Amino acid sequence: MGNPFIALVISSPDNLAKLEYYREISRKLTYPFELDEDRAKELASKGRAIVAVSAGIHATEVAGTQMLIELVYELATREDLRTIEVLKNIILVVLPCLNPDGQIMVVDWYYKCLGTEYEGWTHSCSHSPRAGTSLG
């Protein structure tokens, strides 16, 4: 189907302005055998933790994707000290849905069945005729 695979980068404005700088530090620390211990410690002290969070690997598991959208909203709009401190110290990469095509299939199925006797039934994203059947 080819729906877009979205990645969001969330951090403080200062960190986002220096994103390439922090990316380069992370790249160097990925290959520590190229660094002596003092240089590695120096880079680690200057860098930021880069955290990747993903959801939606299985099409019918929609709650994780919805939760990540809420998390992104909270991080983007909250102005409390705790949120500001978190965003100063990390660079968060959010992948809200690892299977956008599958999730769109599930949403389409839901709307197709809404108001019918099939509302609430699980949609099988498999194209196998035996998918979702019991062999017992």
C-alpha positions in Angstrom: 0.0 0.0 0.0 2.9 2.3 0.7 1.6 4.6 3.4 4.3 6.8 5.0 6.4 5.6 7.8 6.6 8.5 10.3 9.3 9.4 12.7 9.1 12.3 15.1 12.1 13.8 16.9 11.2 15.5 20.2 13.5 17.4 22.5 14.2 20.9 23.8 14.6 23.7 21.2 18.3 23.9 22.0 18.8 20.2 21.5 16.9 20.3 18.2 19.0 23.2 17.0 22.1 21.1 17.6 20.6 17.8 16.4 23.5 17.0 13.9 26.0 17.7 16.7 24.4 15.2 19.0 23.9 12.7 16.2 27.7 12.9 15.5 28.5 12.3 19.2 26.2 9.3 19.2 27.8 8.0 16.0 31.3 8.3 17.5 30.2 6.6 20.7 28.7 3.7 18.7 32.3 2.8 17.7 34.1 3.1 21.0 37.1 1.1 19.8 38.0 4.1 17.7 38.2 6.3 20.9 40.4 6.2 23.9 38.6 6.1 27.3 39.1 9.8 28.1 37.7 10.9 24.7 34.7 8.5 25.1 33.9 10.0 28.6 34.2 13.5 27.2 31.8 12.8 24.3 29.4 11.0 26.7 29.3 14.0 29.0 28.6 16.4 26.1 26.0 14.2 24.4 22.3 13.5 25.0 20.6 10.2 25.5 18.8 9.2 22.3 15.7 7.2 23.1 13.6 5.5 20.4 10.0 4.5 21.2 7.9 2.6 18.7 4.4 1.0 18.5 2.0 -0.5 16.1 4.2 -3.4 14.8 1.0 -5.6 14.7 -1.9 -4.0 12.8 -4.6 -4.9 15.3 -2.6 -3.5 18.3 -3.8 0.1 18.0 -3.6 1.3 21.6 0.2 1.8 21.5 0.0 4.0 18.5 -2.8 6.1 20.1 -0.8 6.3 23.4 2.3 7.6 21.6 0.2 10.3 19.9 -1.0 11.4 23.4 2.6 11.3 24.7 3.8 13.5 21.8 1.0 16.0 22.5 1.9 16.1 26.2 5.6 16.6 25.5 4.9 19.3 23.0 2.5 21.3 25.1 3.4 20.9 28.8 5.5 23.6 30.4 6.1 22.1 33.8 9.7 21.8 35.1 9.8 18.0 35.0 8.9 17.9 31.3 11.3 20.7 30.5 14.1 18.9 32.3 13.3 15.6 30.5 13.4 17.4 27.1 16.8 19.0 28.0 18.4 15.7 28.7 17.1 13.4 25.9 16.4 13.3 22.3 13.3 11.2 21.8 12.6 9.5 18.4 9.0 8.4 18.2 7.9 5.9 15.6 4.1 5.9 16.3 3.3 3.1 13.9 5.7 0.5 12.5 2.9 -0.9 10.3 0.9 2.0 8.9 -0.5 -0.1 6.0 -1.8 -2.8 8.4 -3.2 -0.2 10.8 -5.1 1.5 8.0 -6.5 -1.9 7.0 -7.8 -2.4 10.5 -9.3 1.1 10.7 -11.0 0.6 7.3 -12.4 -2.7 8.5 -13.7 -1.1 11.7 -15.6 1.6 9.8 -16.9 -0.9 7.3 -18.4 -3.0 10.1 -19.5 -0.1 12.3 -23.2 -0.5 13.0 -23.4 -4.0 11.6 -23.6 -7.4 13.3 -19.8 -7.6 12.7 -18.9 -4.5 14.7 -16.3 -5.5 17.3 -15.0 -8.5 15.4 -11.3 -8.8 15.0 -10.0 -8.2 11.5 -7.4 -10.6 10.3 -4.8 -8.8 8.3 -3.5 -12.1 6.8 -4.5 -13.0 3.3 -4.6 -16.7 4.3 -8.1 -18.3 4.1 -7.4 -20.1 7.4 -6.3 -17.0 9.3 -8.3 -16.5 12.5 -9.8 -20.0 12.4 -9.5 -22.6 15.1 -8.0 -26.0 14.1 -9.0 -27.5 17.5 
